[in-house]
């Protein structure tokens, strides 16, 4: 697929968002397993496909290219966790077919601004991730002021293993109240917590470890993935979305 066709494909599905949106995080190291899992997820009703950080680390933006080729009508999130080079990395992801990219709230202001600039130039939406911020609520508010399109409210994989009991649900209501852009909660959610996210005003629901990806193995979780995803998607779409300010 040419760069221009990939960028056009990447824009599809983002012009008129219909909430809630269900996203699967493909935090796998095998590209074949990621593509197989994505196919199951799409058939089960998942809306967005995320090329997770382990997948991108293992295969680079080729992973995004393969997902775009296999699923031309589905928005694809490139979880680059950008800390520098915001314009270039956003442009590269767009040319590979990404619809959305992730920049970190711990990055310099210039990196976030440049990612947003590239997003506007190449038709890619920017998700600002507050992982490891000293004040996640203030970080979300700050990233919105810099122009990000979505907030990822995130408790990291290592963090929640070191500090037991942490959950993005703890501050989700406060983050949602602090910003006007859509919010997504990420990091060790239970199935019930994922289903409840829209009721907290967070309409972007991500399904990842340990729900559908074996968290410690970075491999697909079990052989009943289709049934699990189908049921979760149905329940999420039945959950009333709490109205947001603005």
C-alpha positions in Angstrom: 0.0 0.0 0.0 1.4 3.4 -0.9 2.0 6.1 1.8 -1.0 8.2 0.6 -3.3 5.2 0.5 -2.2 4.1 4.0 -2.8 7.6 5.4 -6.3 7.8 3.8 -7.1 4.4 5.2 -5.8 5.5 8.6 -8.4 8.3 8.7 -11.4 6.1 8.1 -13.7 5.6 11.0 -12.6 8.8 12.9 -14.7 11.5 11.3 -17.9 10.7 13.1 -17.1 8.7 16.3 -20.0 6.7 17.8 -19.4 5.9 21.5 -18.7 3.7 23.2 -15.7 2.4 21.3 -14.1 -0.9 22.1 -10.4 -1.3 21.4 -8.2 -4.4 21.7 -4.6 -3.9 22.7 -2.4 -6.3 20.8 0.4 -6.5 23.3 2.0 -9.5 21.6 5.5 -10.2 20.4 4.4 -12.5 17.5 3.1 -10.7 14.5 1.2 -13.8 13.3 -0.5 -14.1 16.6 -1.3 -10.4 16.6 -3.0 -10.7 13.2 -4.9 -13.8 14.2 -6.0 -12.2 17.5 -7.1 -9.1 15.6 -9.2 -11.2 13.2 -11.0 -12.8 16.1 -11.5 -9.4 17.7 -12.9 -7.8 14.6 -15.3 -10.7 14.1 -16.4 -10.4 17.8 -17.2 -6.7 17.3 -14.1 -4.8 18.4 -13.9 -1.3 16.8 -10.3 -0.3 17.1 -7.0 -2.3 16.8 -4.0 -1.3 18.8 -0.5 -2.2 17.7 0.8 -2.5 21.3 4.3 -1.4 22.3 5.7 -5.0 22.5 4.4 -5.6 19.0 6.0 -2.4 17.7 9.2 -3.1 19.5 9.4 -6.5 18.0 8.4 -5.6 14.4 8.6 -1.9 14.1 6.0 0.0 12.0 5.8 -3.1 9.7 3.3 -4.3 12.3 1.1 -1.3 11.6 1.4 -1.8 7.9 0.3 -5.5 8.2 -2.6 -4.6 10.4 -3.7 -1.8 7.9 -3.4 -4.2 5.0 -5.5 -6.9 6.8 -8.1 -4.5 8.3 -8.4 -1.6 5.9 -11.7 -0.3 7.5 -10.6 -0.4 11.1 -8.9 2.5 13.0 -5.4 1.4 14.1 -3.7 2.8 17.2 0.1 2.8 17.1 1.2 2.7 20.8 4.6 4.4 20.2 4.8 5.9 23.7 6.6 8.8 22.1 9.1 10.7 24.3 11.0 12.6 21.6 10.9 13.2 17.9 7.1 13.8 18.0 6.7 15.1 14.4 8.8 12.5 12.7 7.4 9.5 14.6 3.8 10.6 14.1 4.5 11.1 10.4 6.1 7.7 10.1 3.1 6.1 11.8 0.7 7.9 9.6 2.5 6.7 6.5 2.4 3.2 7.8 -1.4 3.4 8.1 -2.0 4.3 11.7 -5.1 6.3 12.6 -4.0 7.3 16.1 -0.6 7.6 17.9 0.3 7.7 21.5 2.6 10.4 23.0 3.6 10.4 26.7 2.6 13.1 29.2 6.1 12.8 30.7 7.6 14.0 27.4 8.7 17.6 26.8 6.0 20.0 25.9 7.7 20.5 22.5 7.3 16.8 21.7 3.6 16.8 22.4 3.1 19.9 20.4 5.1 18.5 17.5 3.1 15.3 17.5 -0.1 17.3 17.5 1.3 19.3 14.6 2.1 16.2 12.6 -1.3 14.7 13.5 -3.0 17.7 11.9 -0.8 17.6 8.9 -1.2 13.8 8.2 -4.7 13.1 9.4 -3.7 11.2 12.6 -5.3 11.7 16.0 -3.0 12.0 19.0 -3.6 10.2 22.3 -1.9 11.7 25.4 -0.8 9.1 28.0 -0.5 10.1 31.6 1.5 7.0 32.7 3.9 7.7 35.6 2.9 11.4 35.9 3.2 12.7 39.4 -0.3 14.1 39.1 -2.2 12.2 36.5 -5.2 14.6 36.6 -3.1 17.7 36.1 -1.1 15.9 33.3 -4.3 15.1 31.5 -5.5 18.7 31.7 -2.1 19.9 30.5 -2.0 17.5 27.5 -5.5 18.6 26.5 -4.2 22.2 26.5 -1.5 21.2 24.1 -4.0 19.8 21.6 -4.2 16.1 22.1 -7.4 14.5 20.9 -7.8 11.8 23.5 -6.5 11.1 27.0 -5.1 7.7 28.0 -5.4 7.4 31.8 -2.8 4.7 32.5 -1.4 2.6 35.3 1.7 0.9 33.9 2.5 -2.8 33.8 5.6 -2.5 36.0 4.0 0.0 38.3 1.0 -2.0 39.2 3.2 -5.0 39.9 5.5 -3.1 42.3 2.7 -1.1 44.0 -0.1 -3.6 44.6 -3.7 -2.4 44.4 -3.2 0.4 42.0 -6.0 0.8 39.4 -6.9 3.5 36.8 -10.4 3.4 38.2 -9.0 5.2 41.4 -8.7 8.5 39.6 -10.8 7.9 36.5 -13.7 10.2 37.6 -11.3 13.0 38.4 -9.5 12.7 35.0 -12.8 12.7 33.1 -14.0 15.8 35.0 -10.7 17.6 34.3 -10.9 17.4 30.5 -13.4 17.7 27.7 -11.7 15.2 25.2 -12.6 11.5 25.4 -10.8 9.4 28.0 -9.6 5.8 28.1 -8.7 3.9 31.2 -5.8 1.4 30.8 -3.9 -0.9 33.2 -5.1 -4.2 34.6 -8.8 -3.7 34.5 -11.1 -6.5 35.3 -13.9 -7.4 32.8 -16.5 -5.6 35.0 -14.4 -2.5 35.3 -13.9 -2.3 31.6 -17.6 -2.7 31.1 -18.3 0.1 33.6 -15.9 2.7 32.0 -18.7 4.4 29.9 -20.7 4.9 33.1 -17.7 6.9 34.4 -17.7 9.1 31.3 -14.8 7.2 29.6 -16.2 6.0 26.3 -13.0 4.5 24.8 -12.8 1.1 26.4 -9.5 -0.8 25.9 -9.3 -4.6 26.3 -5.8 -6.0 27.0 -3.9 -7.8 29.6 -5.1 -9.7 31.6 -8.5 -9.8 29.9 -7.6 -11.0 26.5 -3.7 -11.1 26.5 -1.9 -13.3 29.0 -0.2 -10.5 30.9 3.0 -12.2 31.9 3.5 -14.2 28.6 2.5 -11.5 26.1 0.5 -14.2 24.2 -3.2 -14.7 23.5 -5.2 -15.7 26.6 -6.9 -19.0 26.1 -9.0 -20.4 23.3 -12.3 -18.8 24.1 -11.3 -15.3 23.0 -14.1 -14.8 20.5 -16.9 -15.7 23.0 -15.3 -13.5 25.7 -14.8 -10.5 23.4 -18.3 -10.8 22.0 -19.9 -10.8 25.4 -17.7 -7.9 26.6 -18.6 -5.9 23.5 -22.3 -6.5 24.0 -22.1 -5.5 27.7 -20.1 -2.3 27.0 -22.6 -1.2 24.4 -25.4 -1.7 26.8 -23.7 0.5 29.4 -25.2 4.1 29.5 -22.6 6.7 28.7 -22.3 9.3 31.4 -22.6 12.8 29.9 -19.5 14.9 29.8 -19.1 18.7 30.4 -18.8 21.0 27.4 
